[in-house]
Amino acid sequence: MAEYSVVAAISTLWLAARAEGIGIGWVSILTPAHINKLLDVPETWRLIGYFCLGYPQADDSAPSLSGSVGSSARRPMRSCCAAD
């Protein structure tokens, strides 16, 4: 349950930050085992996320890595739940 509580707290932090004009980014290109070793934390600890938090220089309507720097392009949403 600890992981779910952490993710819920992150979601709340994200919403509160954006309401105050603070940007937050979830860095997802890290290797958890490498970060644990780098930070010298117990092996039983689990990395949930690494975040950048602060006032943005500019406000963009799309994520800065959207479709660039080797990231995946957005795919069209499937109509998996639409009634046929």
PyMOL commands that set and color helices and strands:
alter all, ss='L'
color gray80, all
select helices_A, chain A and resi 2-19+32-39
alter helices_A, ss='H'
color red, helices_A
select strands_A, chain A and resi 23-27+50-54
alter strands_A, ss='S'
color yellow, strands_A
deselect
rebuild
show_as cartoon
